């Protein structure tokens, strides 16, 4: 595949995710994504400068995302990435947040092993999540996320019904949302491969967000792959998430109040353990060590952690 036509591209939009950025980038490079593009907006914890250092070292491409009044941060970030960089030439495009980690269960556990299961007519691969609780951690501390949080909620919890998709040939779609692409330019139904290996097709008359934003709770399956979702972490991290606001709505929108005490409690009930993502530990650890050899990356990582600790201090338990 030529440099101009990557097979697997990952994009994200971030704000105040500093301590968690390196692991997220390293993990998805280990999974085999050819290119990673990250937009950032309004960061107070040095996330944007760390992303810039990663860009300078060649690990990712960073796209600063200055918002206009009423902008939806994630959508504006994706649009800027799309305008500035040729992500439409990718064979497969995926959108993941900084607290979401793809986890492939087949083959050599690479993203290519997952897309290889998609027959030539498959347009999208829809994956369910696996949401993890704060246990056994109490307060934020520096270090990796995936090895630390291994207590998951019930498999059939509604939080796991949220879908993330890989989309084939993204140029066929008008827009990018955080769970899936929107505005399919064709007329035919889209062919969808699901995480349990089954397939279905969309209904052209029904908006894609009604079909690919959330799946059916009884159908939640992780047979081929899923994404680990660390949506609460510790209480102090969750409170900073609440302060930050939501990336999928305008910052002035009242829906930013979604991350309530009830949200935290409902998704913080351990119902089992899952260590499957540990299969990547050795490779991710080695890549993180290489990253930290870069003085700019190391300096900005340490600054992110120091600022984050100060911001989290009022919420420590």
N, C-alpha and C positions, 0 to 999 in steps of 0.2 A: 504494500500500500504506500502510495507516495505521501510526502509530507503534506501536500495540499488536500489529501483525502483520508483523514484519520478514520479508523473503524469505530472507536468508542470514545465519545466525548462526554465529560461531566461538567455541569455548571452549577453554581450556587450563588446565593446572595447572603452576605453576613454583616452583622453589626454586633460589636462587643462580644466576640467569641475568642478573644486572644489566646487564653491558655489551651484551647482545644483545637486550634487550627492545624498545628503540625501533625498531630496524630491522624486527623481526618484526611489531610493531603497524602501523608505517607501510606495510609491504609488503601486509598483508592489508586494510588500509583502501583502498589503491590498487586492489586487486583487486575491491573493491566489496562487501565484507561490511558489512551494515547495522549489526551490533552485534558487539562482541567482549567476552567475559567472561573474566577471568583470576583463578583462585584462587592463593593463595601460602601456603606453610607453611615455618616454621623457617628463615627467610633470615638469613644472616650477612653478606651482601654488599650490603645495602640495596635488594635487588630489591623488597621489599614496599613501601618508601617511594616508590620510583620509580613503581610501579604505582598507588599512591595519588595521586601527582601527576598521572599520566595520567588517572585517574578524575576528579580535580578539574577538569581542563581539558576534560573531555568526550570524550576519545578512546576510552576503554574504560570498563568497569565492573569494579572490583577487589573481590574477595571474600576476605577473610582466612580462612584454613583452619586452625584450631587442631585438632590431631590428638589423638585418644584412643589409648591403647595398643592395638596390633594393627590400627589403621586402615591401609588402603592409601591413600597420599596423593592420588593422582590420582582414584581413585573417590570418596573423601570430598570432594574439591574439587568434582568435577562434581555430586555430590549436593547440596552446599551451594548451588552456583550455581542448580541446578534448583529447590530449595526457595524461594530468595529472589527469583528472577527468572523471568519467564514465557517461558522459552525454548521451551516446548512449543508456543507459538503460531507458531513459525517455520515457514516452508515447507520450509527445508533447514537441517540442523544438521551441523557438522563439528567434529571434535576434532583439534587439531594440537599437538605439543610445540614448545618454543621453538627447537629446532634443525631444524624442518620448515617448508618454505615452499611453498605451492601454486604451481604453474606451469602455466598454461593455454595450449594451443597453437592454439586455434581462435578464430575471430571477432576480437573486439577484446581477447582475452586476459583477459577478466573472468570471475569466477565465474559470473555470469549467462549467459555464452556457453556454459559447460559444462553448467549445469543445463537450458538451453534444448534441449539434445540429448536430454534424458530425456523419453520419451513419457509420456503421462498415467498409465500403469500402472506406471511404474518407481518402485520403493521406495528404492533405494540406488544410488549411483554408487561403484564400487570402483576405486581408483587405486593403481598400483604406485609405488614410490619410485625415486629415483636417488641413490645414496649417493656422497658426495664425500670425497676423501682430504685429508690435511694439506698436500700439496704445492701450491705451493712454499714455504709458510710453515714456520717452525721453532718460534718462540715466539709466545705471544699478544701482541697489541698493540692499542691502541684503534683502532676503525674498523669499517666494515661487514663482514659475513661474505660475502654473496653475490658481490660482485665479486672477492673475494680468493681464494676456493676454487673453482676451475673444473676440477680434475682429478677425474674420476669413476672408479669401479671398473667392471669388466666389466658390461655390461647384464644378462647372464644370471647374475650373482652371486646367491647365496641372500639376501643382505641386501636386494636390490631386490624380492624377492618379498613383503615385508611390505606389507600393504594399509592404506590409510586411506580411510574412506568418508564421503560426504555422504549423510545420511538424510533422506528426505522425511517430513514430519509426525511429528516425534519423540514426540508424545504417545501413539503406538501401541505404545511400548516401555517396559518396566519399568525398565531401567537403562541407564547409559552407561559404556562402557569406553573405553580410550584409542584403540582402533582402529575400533570400531564400536559400535552400540547392541546391547543384549541383551534377551532376554525379550519377544519379539514377542507381543502380546496376541491377534493373530488366529490363524486356523487355516490359511489359504491359504499357499502358497509365496510368498516375497518375490521380486519381479522385480528383477534386478540389471543395470545397465549397466556395462560394463567400460571401462577406459581405452583399449582398442583399438577401441571402438565396437560390439563384439559384446554380446549379452545372454544371460543365463541365469536360472534360477530356483533358489532354495534348496530344500533337502529339509527339510520341517518336523520330521522325527524326529531330525535331526542338530543338535547345538548350533551356534549361529551362530559361535562362536569357532573351530570347526573349518572353517568355510566362508569366513569373511570376515576372519580374522586374517592368514593367509598364502595367497597364490595359488600357482599352479604356476610353477616357475622357467622352463620353456620358453615359457610364455605371457606373460612380462613384456613389456609394450608401453607406450609413452608417446605414442601417436598423438593422443589428445584432450587429455590432461593427465597430469601426474604431480606428486609432491611432491619437492622437493630436500631431501635429508637430510644435514645436516652433523653427523654423529654422532661424529666424532673431533676435528675441528678440529686444534689443535696438541697436542703431548704434554702440556704443562702444563695446558691446558684439559681434556684427557681425564683427567688425574690428579685434577683437582678434581671432575670428574664421578664418578669412582670414589669419592672421599671422600664426596660428597653422598649416594650410594646411589640406588637405583632408585625411581621413583615408582609403579611398577605392582605392587609387592609391599609387604607390611608392612616397616617399617624394620628389624625384628629378624630378618627372613627371610634365610636363608643365600644365597638367590638374588641378593642384592645384590652378590655376587661375580662377577656375569656380566661386568662390564667389566674383563677381564683383559688382560695383555700380548698373549695370543694373539688376543683379540677385536680389539685395536687393529691388530696386524700383518695379520690376515686382511682387514680392511676398509681397509687403507691401501696398496693396491697400485694405482697409477694405470694405467688402461687406455684413456684417451681424454679429450678435453676436451668440456665442454658449457657454452656461454655463453648459452643460450637465455633464462635468467632476466634477462639484461641488458636485455631489452625494457622492464623496469619501472624501470630505473635513474634516469632523469630525474625521473619522477613521485615516486619514493620519496625521492630526494635533496631535492626541493623540499619535501615534507611534513616530512621530518626537520628541515629548516631552520626551518620554521614551529614545530614542536614545541619546538625549542631556544630560541625567543624567549620561551617561558614560563620565568620565573626559577626556579620550583620544579622543573620538569622538568630544566632545565639543571643546577641545583645537585645534584640527586639523581643525574643521569647521571654527573657528574664524581666524585661520592662513590663510586658503584658501581665506576667504573673504577679509582679509587685503591685501594679495598679489594681488588678482584679482583687487581690487580697484586701486592699484598702476599701474598695467598693463593697466587698462582701462582709466586711467586719461588723457592721451594724446588725446583720441578720444571723450571725453565728449563734448556734444553739449549744 
